[in-house]
Amino acid sequence: MAKKWIQEAIKHPGALHKELHVPEGKKIPMKKIKAAEKKGGVEGKRAHLAETLKHMHPKKHTKEDLHKAHEHMKEHAK
C-alpha cells in the first residue's frame, strides 16, 4: 500500500462539498454522507471515503473526560 494513500485517493478536493451543496469549510452532515453513499457511483465512493476519514480523527477529550477515565481506571485497578 502506498505511504500517502489518502493524498492519492483524493483526486478532486472539495468535489463532495460541491455535489452535496455544502459550502467549503462547513462540515458535511453525516445524514448527507450516508444518503450520498447509497447513490453509488463516484459520489458514493467519495462519500464512503469521507466517512472512513471521519473515523480516523482522534476524539478530542475534555478535562472532565480524562478525569472520569482516570477514576474508572483507579476503580478497576483494585
Phi, psi and omega per residue, in radians:
M1 nan 2.512 -3.119
A2 -1.143 2.596 3.140
K3 -1.135 -0.700 -3.095
K4 -1.951 1.048 -3.055
W5 -1.160 -0.537 -3.124
I6 -1.171 -0.806 3.141
Q7 -1.088 -0.627 3.135
E8 -1.314 -0.474 -3.121
A9 -1.326 -0.480 -3.087
I10 -1.656 1.641 -3.106
K11 -1.496 -0.571 -3.080
H12 -2.259 1.470 -3.135
P13 -1.031 2.354 3.112
G14 1.539 -0.079 -3.091
A15 -1.136 -0.690 -3.133
L16 -1.165 -0.669 3.072
H17 -1.019 -0.793 -3.138
K18 -1.130 -0.761 -3.119
E19 -1.119 -0.603 -3.095
L20 -1.684 0.065 3.107
H21 1.010 0.787 3.079
V22 -2.014 2.210 -3.116
P23 -1.047 2.515 3.090
E24 -1.060 2.477 -3.115
G25 1.657 -0.327 3.085
K26 -1.668 2.620 3.100
K27 -1.331 2.459 3.076
I28 -1.459 2.156 3.120
P29 -1.068 2.489 -3.110
M30 -1.043 -0.544 3.129
K31 -1.068 -0.713 3.118
K32 -1.220 -0.647 3.128
I33 -1.120 -0.786 3.134
K34 -1.079 -0.722 3.135
A35 -1.136 -0.693 -3.140
A36 -1.190 -0.602 3.106
E37 -1.064 -0.681 -3.117
K38 -1.199 -0.444 3.136
K39 -1.162 -0.575 -3.126
G40 1.413 -2.895 -3.121
G41 1.152 -2.765 -3.105
V42 -1.138 -0.719 3.129
E43 -1.060 -0.722 3.112
G44 -1.122 -0.691 3.116
K45 -1.158 -0.708 3.118
R46 -1.135 -0.705 3.133
A47 -1.137 -0.717 3.128
H48 -1.114 -0.731 3.104
L49 -1.120 -0.715 3.124
A50 -1.068 -0.720 3.122
E51 -1.147 -0.728 3.122
T52 -1.069 -0.798 -3.114
L53 -1.185 -0.561 3.135
K54 -1.090 -0.621 -3.134
H55 -1.327 -0.227 -3.097
M56 -1.470 -0.290 -3.132
H57 -1.273 2.349 3.100
P58 -1.196 2.548 3.135
K59 -1.274 2.369 3.093
K60 -1.476 2.186 -3.100
H61 -1.781 2.467 3.045
T62 -1.581 2.948 3.104
K63 -1.080 -0.618 3.121
E64 -1.104 -0.742 3.117
D65 -1.052 -0.779 -3.117
L66 -1.155 -0.681 3.124
H67 -1.113 -0.777 3.127
K68 -1.078 -0.734 3.138
A69 -1.124 -0.698 3.132
H70 -1.122 -0.760 3.109
E71 -1.116 -0.698 3.127
H72 -1.089 -0.729 3.134
M73 -1.150 -0.672 3.121
K74 -1.083 -0.741 -3.125
E75 -1.097 -0.716 -3.088
H76 -1.393 -0.263 3.134
A77 -1.359 -0.335 -3.096
K78 -1.280 nan nan
